[in-house]
Amino acid sequence: MTLDEIRIANTSASFEPALDYVVTKMPRFPFDKFANANNSLSTQMKATGEVMSIGRTVEESLLKAIRSLEIGLSHLYHRKFDGMSEGELLNYIRIGTDDRIYAIAELLRLGTSIDSIAEATAIDLFFIRKLRNIVEEEKEVKANIGNIKVLREAKKKGFSDKVIAQFWNMLETEIFALRKVNGIIPVYKMIDTCGSEFESYIPYFYSAYEEENESIISDKKKVIVLGSGPIRIGQSVEFDYSTVHAVQTIKAPGFEAIIINNNPETVSTDYTCSDKLYFEPLCVEDVMNIIEMEQPQGVIATLGGQTAINLAEPLRARGVNIIGTDCKAIERAENRDAFEKLLISLNIPQPKGQAVTSIEAGIKAAEEIGYPVLVRPSFVLGGRAMQIVAKEEALQNYLKTDVEIDEDKPVLVDKYIRGKEVEVDAVCDGKRVFVPGIIGLFNIQFIVDEYDNVYIIEVNPRSSRTVPFLSKATGFSLADIATRCNHSMSLPKQEILTSIRRKRSVFM
């Protein structure tokens, strides 16, 4: 076929695209997992994945991309560069690194000329001016606390509620409410490569703070499925497998299936996969904006890995119906203290450990537990920022430099046990598997020590990386089964049989 014979919506593939939006693609680097690795960039590939964001301006699109990376940042700011001098920062940006863009922003805050930055980095002045626009808008927001006109302009430039709340010493929920009262809510624009020259409808949307909303709201019952975001160590396309299969199951009885995701490498972000695709950051604010407009019957948060499950409780707190496992059950599994009490009540062994919220508490916990200890942040997946620590000095260094630790971000300190890890994935309809309160997919991790003692490490009330393997090994799509369980179809009604399969590594 020739290009003019290939149809894309109402135009042919030979049509010259006319774009009225800006797309930003940013790589996702694994330096949060390998904090001491060399983060300089060269021809050697170091990124594990990427995010894509869409906005009306470069500034808006860039800030969306930063939020989408899930590296603990919600703005063009990194605390790593606090207190560094202009000379130190100029020297730092001469070499390409994963975080150079934040160092450039810090230089702009210090008043460094864009020509000096361009000379040091060889970055085109066009892009440096865009970064300067963001920094100048920061100053405007900080100087005009509570000003609605400034708030509206900041939202147009892509500033999140979270960062505005920090500048104004308010809660993120208060900024969200302030926007709603003053009519500062996003509309959703359709991806249209014709620049609106031709009539077309592709259900693929991005947010913008403008007037006309192009996302047509139907009368059908809807379910939103949260995606898993960028590929990183421990969270990859296995989760997208579950998302796609769940969408197919949701669509079968006539529900409208909506996906929110930001990873251009996945099947779920092909606009033909779902009834609607929103290419947005997987943050509470961005997801809530979509929920308030679409008014779905519920949201599935157990199939998108740790990214999605971390959104379950904040969304529930805002009145959203989380389909499947109750948020209290999720909290009981994810909260270290609550989970430890549950295991004690059931007389189930677990490695000694504590959740700590300060460096001093971490040192004390390690002394009580006994070195070596395994330390890691809570609410993460795939061993991110996990270390085995044998001495107090190494533990102090880890708690000071490698992780954030406070009341909202506890660090887990566990006794390190040498042994084999064993995993179990299962589906529960709330009755047939004895895991009270869990409905849908869940994953249990055990450790078997050298004396064959079995300990539970953790229970994850969500999909896991082994779901695709298990689905192919058994012939049953676990994501489909779990989605039906989420919609109150029990395992017996689905005629699910039990069987055992085993996956082994093959060494040549």
C-alpha positions as CSV (number, residue, x, y, z in Angstrom):
1,M,0.0,0.0,0.0
2,T,1.1,3.6,-0.7
3,L,0.9,6.3,2.0
4,D,-2.2,7.9,0.5
5,E,-4.0,4.5,0.7
6,I,-3.4,4.1,4.4
7,R,-6.2,5.7,6.4
8,I,-5.6,7.2,9.9
9,A,-8.9,8.4,11.2
10,N,-10.3,10.7,8.5
11,T,-7.0,11.5,6.8
12,S,-4.4,9.5,4.9
13,A,-0.8,8.7,6.1
14,S,0.5,11.0,3.4
15,F,-1.1,14.1,5.1
16,E,1.5,16.5,6.4
17,P,1.0,16.7,10.2
18,A,0.1,20.0,11.8
19,L,0.6,19.9,15.5
20,D,-0.9,22.3,18.1
21,Y,0.7,20.6,21.2
22,V,4.2,19.9,22.6
23,V,5.4,16.4,23.4
24,T,8.2,15.8,25.9
25,K,10.0,12.4,26.3
26,M,12.3,11.9,29.3
27,P,14.4,8.9,30.1
28,R,13.9,7.0,33.4
29,F,17.3,6.3,35.0
30,P,17.8,3.7,37.7
31,F,20.1,5.8,39.9
32,D,17.5,5.8,42.7
33,K,18.3,2.1,43.0
34,F,22.0,2.5,42.5
35,A,22.7,5.7,44.4
36,N,26.5,5.3,44.2
37,A,26.7,4.6,40.5
38,N,28.3,7.0,38.1
39,N,25.4,9.1,36.7
40,S,27.3,10.7,33.9
41,L,25.7,10.1,30.5
42,S,27.5,9.1,27.3
43,T,26.8,6.7,24.4
44,Q,26.4,3.9,26.9
45,M,22.6,3.4,27.6
46,K,21.8,3.8,31.2
47,A,18.0,4.4,31.1
48,T,15.6,1.6,31.8
49,G,12.6,3.3,30.4
50,E,11.0,6.6,29.6
51,V,7.9,8.8,30.1
52,M,6.0,10.9,27.6
53,S,4.0,14.0,28.4
54,I,1.8,16.3,26.3
55,G,1.0,19.9,26.8
56,R,0.2,23.2,25.0
57,T,3.6,24.7,25.8
58,V,7.2,23.4,26.4
59,E,7.0,24.5,30.1
60,E,3.7,22.6,30.7
61,S,4.9,19.5,28.9
62,L,8.2,19.4,30.7
63,L,6.8,19.8,34.2
64,K,4.3,17.0,33.4
65,A,7.2,14.8,32.4
66,I,9.1,15.4,35.6
67,R,6.0,14.5,37.7
68,S,5.6,11.3,35.6
69,L,9.1,10.0,36.2
70,E,8.3,8.9,39.8
71,I,11.7,9.8,41.3
72,G,10.2,11.8,44.2
73,L,10.1,15.1,42.4
74,S,7.1,17.2,41.5
75,H,8.8,20.3,40.0
76,L,12.0,21.6,38.4
77,Y,13.8,21.4,41.7
78,H,16.2,18.9,43.4
79,R,17.3,19.3,47.0
80,K,20.7,17.8,46.0
81,F,21.7,21.3,44.7
82,D,20.7,23.3,47.7
83,G,23.5,25.4,49.0
84,M,25.8,24.8,46.0
85,S,27.7,27.9,44.7
86,E,27.4,29.3,41.2
87,G,30.9,28.0,40.4
88,E,30.1,24.5,41.7
89,L,26.9,24.4,39.7
90,L,28.6,25.6,36.5
91,N,31.2,23.0,36.9
92,Y,28.6,20.3,37.5
93,I,26.6,21.0,34.4
94,R,29.6,20.8,32.0
95,I,29.1,17.0,32.0
96,G,25.8,15.5,31.0
97,T,24.0,13.7,34.0
98,D,20.6,12.5,34.7
99,D,19.9,15.5,37.0
100,R,21.7,18.3,35.1
101,I,18.4,20.0,34.2
102,Y,17.7,20.6,38.0
103,A,21.2,22.1,38.4
104,I,20.5,24.4,35.5
105,A,17.3,25.5,37.2
106,E,19.2,26.3,40.4
107,L,21.7,28.4,38.4
108,L,18.8,30.4,37.0
109,R,17.5,30.9,40.5
110,L,20.9,32.3,41.4
111,G,20.7,34.8,38.5
112,T,23.3,33.1,36.2
113,S,23.0,34.4,32.6
114,I,21.5,32.0,30.0
115,D,24.6,32.6,27.9
116,S,26.9,31.3,30.6
117,I,24.7,28.2,31.0
118,A,24.6,27.7,27.2
119,E,28.4,28.0,27.0
120,A,28.9,25.4,29.8
121,T,26.3,22.9,28.4
122,A,26.1,23.5,24.6
123,I,22.3,23.4,25.1
124,D,20.4,25.7,22.7
125,L,19.3,29.0,24.2
126,F,15.6,28.2,23.2
127,F,15.4,25.5,25.8
128,I,17.3,27.4,28.5
129,R,14.8,30.3,28.0
130,K,12.0,27.8,28.6
131,L,13.6,26.7,31.9
132,R,14.0,30.4,32.9
133,N,10.3,31.0,32.2
134,I,9.5,28.3,34.8
135,V,11.9,29.8,37.4
136,E,10.4,33.3,36.8
137,E,6.9,31.9,37.2
138,E,8.1,30.4,40.5
139,K,9.0,33.8,41.8
140,E,5.6,35.2,40.7
141,V,3.8,32.4,42.5
142,K,5.8,32.9,45.7
143,A,5.3,36.6,45.7
144,N,1.5,36.4,45.2
145,I,0.1,34.0,47.8
146,G,-3.6,33.3,47.2
147,N,-3.7,35.3,44.0
148,I,-6.2,33.6,41.7
149,K,-4.9,35.2,38.5
150,V,-1.4,34.0,39.3
151,L,-2.7,30.5,40.2
152,R,-4.5,30.3,36.9
153,E,-1.3,31.3,35.0
154,A,0.8,28.8,37.0
155,K,-1.5,26.0,36.1
156,K,-1.3,26.9,32.4
157,K,2.5,26.6,32.7
158,G,2.2,23.1,34.2
159,F,2.8,23.8,37.9
160,S,1.3,21.0,40.1
161,D,-1.1,21.6,43.0
162,K,1.6,20.0,45.2
163,V,4.3,22.6,44.4
164,I,2.0,25.5,44.6
165,A,0.9,24.3,48.0
166,Q,4.5,24.2,49.1
167,F,5.1,27.8,47.9
168,W,1.9,29.0,49.7
169,N,2.3,26.9,52.8
170,M,-1.0,25.2,52.2
171,L,-2.2,21.6,51.8
172,E,-2.4,20.1,48.3
173,T,-6.1,19.4,48.9
174,E,-6.7,23.1,49.7
175,I,-5.2,24.2,46.4
176,F,-7.3,21.6,44.6
177,A,-10.4,23.0,46.3
178,L,-9.4,26.6,45.6
179,R,-9.1,25.8,41.9
180,K,-12.5,24.2,41.8
181,V,-14.2,27.1,43.5
182,N,-12.6,29.5,41.0
183,G,-13.3,27.4,37.9
184,I,-9.6,26.6,37.3
185,I,-10.0,23.1,36.1
186,P,-8.4,21.4,33.1
187,V,-10.1,20.5,29.9
188,Y,-8.9,17.6,27.8
189,K,-7.6,18.0,24.3
190,M,-7.6,15.2,21.7
191,I,-4.4,14.2,19.9
192,D,-5.0,15.6,16.5
193,T,-2.2,15.6,13.9
194,C,-4.3,17.7,11.6
195,G,-4.2,20.7,13.9
196,S,-8.1,20.7,13.7
197,E,-8.0,21.3,9.9
198,F,-10.0,18.1,9.4
199,E,-12.8,16.5,11.5
200,S,-11.5,13.5,13.4
201,Y,-12.0,11.7,16.7
202,I,-9.2,9.7,18.2
203,P,-9.9,8.9,21.9
204,Y,-6.5,9.9,23.1
205,F,-6.3,12.9,25.4
206,Y,-4.1,15.3,27.4
207,S,-5.0,18.0,29.8
208,A,-4.7,21.8,29.3
209,Y,-5.9,24.8,31.2
210,E,-8.0,26.2,28.3
211,E,-11.6,26.6,27.4
212,E,-12.9,23.9,25.1
213,N,-13.1,20.3,26.3
214,E,-12.7,17.7,23.5
215,S,-13.3,14.6,25.6
216,I,-16.9,13.5,24.9
217,I,-18.4,12.1,28.1
218,S,-20.7,9.1,27.4
219,D,-23.7,7.8,29.4
220,K,-22.1,4.3,29.6
221,K,-20.9,2.8,32.9
222,K,-17.1,3.4,33.1
223,V,-14.1,1.9,34.9
224,I,-10.7,3.5,35.1
225,V,-7.6,1.3,35.1
226,L,-4.4,3.0,36.4
227,G,-1.3,2.0,34.5
228,S,2.2,1.4,35.8
229,G,4.1,4.4,34.4
230,P,7.7,4.2,33.2
231,I,9.7,1.0,33.0
232,R,12.2,0.7,35.8
233,I,14.0,-2.1,37.7
234,G,11.4,-4.2,39.4
235,Q,8.4,-2.7,37.5
236,S,8.2,-3.4,33.8
237,V,5.9,-4.4,31.0
238,E,4.6,-7.4,33.1
239,F,2.2,-5.0,34.8
240,D,1.1,-3.6,31.4
241,Y,0.1,-7.1,30.5
242,S,-2.3,-7.2,33.4
243,T,-3.6,-3.7,32.5
244,V,-4.4,-4.6,28.9
245,H,-6.1,-7.9,29.8
246,A,-8.2,-6.2,32.5
247,V,-9.3,-3.6,29.9
248,Q,-10.4,-6.4,27.5
249,T,-12.4,-8.0,30.3
250,I,-14.0,-4.7,31.3
251,K,-15.1,-3.9,27.7
252,A,-16.6,-7.4,27.2
253,P,-19.9,-6.8,29.1
254,G,-20.3,-3.2,27.7
255,F,-18.4,-1.1,30.2
256,E,-16.4,1.8,29.0
257,A,-12.7,1.1,29.8
258,I,-10.5,4.1,30.4
259,I,-6.7,3.9,30.9
260,I,-4.5,6.6,32.5
261,N,-0.8,6.0,31.8
262,N,2.3,7.9,30.5
263,N,4.6,5.2,29.1
264,P,4.9,5.4,25.3
265,E,6.6,1.9,25.2
266,T,3.5,0.0,26.3
267,V,0.5,-1.7,24.7
268,S,-1.9,0.1,27.0
269,T,-0.9,3.5,25.6
270,D,-2.0,2.4,22.1
271,Y,-5.2,4.4,21.8
272,T,-6.9,1.4,20.1
273,C,-6.5,-0.7,23.3
274,S,-9.1,1.1,25.4
275,D,-12.2,3.1,24.9
276,K,-10.3,6.2,26.1
277,L,-6.7,6.9,26.9
278,Y,-5.5,9.8,29.0
279,F,-1.8,10.4,28.6
280,E,-1.2,12.0,32.0
281,P,1.1,11.8,35.1
282,L,0.1,9.1,37.6
283,C,-0.2,11.6,40.4
284,V,-3.2,12.2,42.7
285,E,-4.0,15.6,41.2
286,D,-3.9,14.5,37.6
287,V,-5.9,11.3,38.2
288,M,-8.5,13.1,40.3
289,N,-9.0,15.7,37.5
290,I,-10.0,12.9,35.1
291,I,-12.1,11.1,37.7
292,E,-14.1,14.2,38.5
293,M,-14.9,14.7,34.8
294,E,-15.6,11.1,33.8
295,Q,-17.4,10.0,37.0
296,P,-16.6,6.3,36.7
297,Q,-18.2,3.5,38.7
298,G,-14.8,2.9,40.1
299,V,-11.0,2.7,39.7
300,I,-8.8,-0.4,39.6
301,A,-5.4,0.3,41.3
302,T,-4.1,-3.2,41.8
303,L,-2.8,-3.9,38.3
304,G,-0.3,-1.1,37.8
305,G,2.3,-2.2,40.3
306,Q,3.4,0.0,43.2
307,T,2.7,3.1,41.1
308,A,-1.0,2.4,41.0
309,I,-1.4,0.9,44.5
310,N,0.2,4.0,46.1
311,L,-2.7,6.0,44.6
312,A,-5.4,3.9,46.1
313,E,-5.6,5.4,49.6
314,P,-5.2,9.1,48.5
315,L,-8.0,8.6,46.0
316,R,-10.2,6.8,48.5
317,A,-9.7,9.7,50.9
318,R,-11.2,12.0,48.2
319,G,-14.3,9.8,47.8
320,V,-13.2,7.6,44.9
321,N,-14.5,4.0,44.8
322,I,-11.5,1.7,44.6
323,I,-12.6,-1.5,43.0
324,G,-11.3,-4.7,44.5
325,T,-9.2,-5.0,47.6
326,D,-10.4,-2.6,50.3
327,C,-8.0,0.2,51.1
328,K,-7.9,-0.9,54.8
329,A,-6.6,-4.3,53.6
330,I,-4.0,-2.6,51.4
331,E,-2.9,-0.5,54.3
332,R,-2.7,-3.6,56.5
333,A,-0.4,-5.2,54.0
334,E,1.7,-2.1,53.2
335,N,2.0,-0.7,56.7
336,R,4.8,-2.4,58.5
337,D,3.4,-2.1,62.0
338,A,-0.1,-3.2,61.0
339,F,1.3,-6.2,59.0
340,E,3.6,-7.3,61.8
341,K,0.7,-7.3,64.3
342,L,-1.4,-9.4,61.9
343,L,1.3,-12.0,61.6
344,I,1.9,-12.1,65.4
345,S,-1.9,-12.6,65.9
346,L,-1.8,-15.5,63.4
347,N,1.5,-16.9,64.8
348,I,3.3,-16.6,61.5
349,P,7.1,-16.0,61.7
350,Q,8.6,-13.0,60.1
351,P,12.2,-11.7,60.1
352,K,12.8,-9.2,62.9
353,G,12.4,-5.7,61.8
354,Q,11.2,-2.1,62.4
355,A,9.9,0.8,60.5
356,V,11.8,3.9,61.5
357,T,11.2,7.6,60.8
358,S,14.6,9.1,61.8
359,I,18.3,8.4,61.5
360,E,18.6,8.0,65.3
361,A,15.7,5.5,65.4
362,G,17.3,3.6,62.5
363,I,20.6,3.2,64.3
364,K,18.8,2.1,67.5
365,A,16.7,-0.5,65.6
366,A,19.8,-2.0,63.9
367,E,21.5,-2.4,67.3
368,E,18.4,-4.2,68.7
369,I,18.0,-6.4,65.6
370,G,21.7,-7.1,65.1
371,Y,23.8,-6.6,62.0
372,P,23.8,-7.3,59.2
373,V,20.5,-5.6,58.4
374,L,18.5,-5.1,55.2
375,V,17.3,-1.5,54.8
376,R,14.9,-0.1,52.2
377,P,12.2,2.6,51.8
378,S,8.6,1.6,52.4
379,F,6.1,1.6,49.6
380,V,8.6,0.7,46.8
381,L,9.0,-2.2,44.4
382,G,11.8,-4.2,43.0
383,G,14.4,-3.6,45.7
384,R,14.7,0.1,44.9
385,A,17.3,1.8,47.2
386,M,17.7,-1.5,49.1
387,Q,21.0,-2.2,50.8
388,I,22.5,-4.9,53.0
389,V,24.4,-3.0,55.8
390,A,26.9,-4.6,58.1
391,K,28.1,-1.6,60.1
392,E,26.7,1.5,61.8
393,E,28.8,3.9,59.7
394,A,27.4,2.5,56.5
395,L,23.8,2.7,57.9
396,Q,24.3,6.3,58.9
397,N,25.5,7.1,55.4
398,Y,22.6,5.3,53.8
399,L,20.0,7.1,55.9
400,K,21.6,10.5,55.3
401,T,22.2,10.3,51.5
402,D,20.4,7.5,49.8
403,V,16.8,7.9,51.1
404,E,14.3,10.4,52.4
405,I,13.3,9.5,56.0
406,D,10.5,11.2,57.9
407,E,7.0,10.5,59.4
408,D,5.5,10.1,55.9
409,K,8.4,8.2,54.5
410,P,9.5,5.5,57.0
411,V,12.5,3.3,56.2
412,L,12.3,-0.5,56.9
413,V,15.2,-2.1,58.9
414,D,15.0,-5.9,58.8
415,K,17.3,-8.7,60.0
416,Y,19.2,-10.0,57.0
417,I,18.6,-13.7,56.6
418,R,20.7,-15.7,54.1
419,G,18.3,-18.1,52.3
420,K,16.1,-18.7,49.2
421,E,13.2,-16.4,48.3
422,V,9.9,-18.1,47.3
423,E,6.9,-16.3,45.8
424,V,3.2,-17.2,45.5
425,D,0.8,-15.4,43.3
426,A,-2.9,-16.0,43.8
427,V,-6.4,-14.7,43.0
428,C,-9.0,-14.4,45.7
429,D,-12.7,-13.6,45.4
430,G,-12.9,-12.7,49.1
431,K,-13.9,-16.1,50.2
432,R,-12.1,-19.0,48.4
433,V,-8.6,-18.0,49.5
434,F,-8.0,-17.2,53.2
435,V,-6.6,-13.8,53.0
436,P,-9.2,-11.6,54.7
437,G,-10.3,-8.5,52.8
438,I,-8.3,-9.2,49.6
439,I,-10.3,-9.4,46.4
440,G,-8.3,-9.9,43.2
441,L,-4.6,-10.6,42.6
442,F,-2.1,-10.7,45.4
443,N,1.5,-11.8,45.9
444,I,3.2,-13.3,48.9
445,Q,7.0,-13.4,49.3
446,F,8.7,-15.9,51.7
447,I,12.2,-16.6,52.7
448,V,13.5,-20.1,53.5
449,D,16.7,-20.1,55.5
450,E,19.5,-22.6,55.6
451,Y,17.7,-24.6,58.3
452,D,14.4,-24.7,56.2
453,N,12.7,-22.2,58.5
454,V,10.0,-20.3,56.5
455,Y,9.4,-16.6,57.1
456,I,6.9,-14.3,55.4
457,I,8.7,-11.2,54.0
458,E,5.6,-9.3,52.7
459,V,2.2,-9.6,51.1
460,N,1.4,-7.3,48.1
461,P,-2.3,-6.9,47.4
462,R,-1.7,-6.2,43.7
463,S,-0.5,-7.8,40.5
464,S,3.1,-9.0,40.4
465,R,5.8,-9.5,37.8
466,T,5.1,-13.2,37.4
467,V,1.4,-12.8,36.4
468,P,2.2,-13.2,32.6
469,F,4.2,-16.4,33.2
470,L,1.5,-17.9,35.5
471,S,-1.2,-17.0,33.0
472,K,0.6,-18.8,30.2
473,A,1.6,-21.7,32.3
474,T,-1.9,-22.4,33.6
475,G,-3.9,-21.3,30.5
476,F,-5.9,-19.0,32.7
477,S,-5.6,-15.2,32.4
478,L,-5.1,-14.2,36.0
479,A,-5.7,-10.5,35.2
480,D,-9.1,-11.4,33.6
481,I,-10.1,-13.6,36.5
482,A,-9.1,-11.0,39.0
483,T,-11.0,-8.3,37.1
484,R,-14.2,-10.5,37.2
485,C,-13.6,-11.0,41.0
486,N,-13.4,-7.3,41.3
487,H,-16.9,-7.1,39.7
488,S,-18.3,-9.7,42.2
489,M,-18.0,-12.8,40.1
490,S,-16.8,-15.5,42.4
491,L,-14.2,-18.2,41.4
492,P,-16.8,-21.0,41.3
493,K,-19.0,-19.0,38.9
494,Q,-15.9,-18.6,36.7
495,E,-15.3,-22.4,36.9
496,I,-11.7,-21.9,37.9
497,L,-9.8,-25.1,38.6
498,T,-6.7,-25.4,40.8
499,S,-3.3,-26.6,39.5
500,I,0.4,-26.3,40.2
501,R,3.1,-25.0,37.8
502,R,6.7,-24.2,38.4
503,K,9.1,-21.7,36.7
504,R,12.8,-22.5,36.8
505,S,15.9,-20.7,35.4
506,V,17.8,-22.6,32.7
507,F,21.6,-22.3,32.8
508,M,23.7,-23.3,29.8
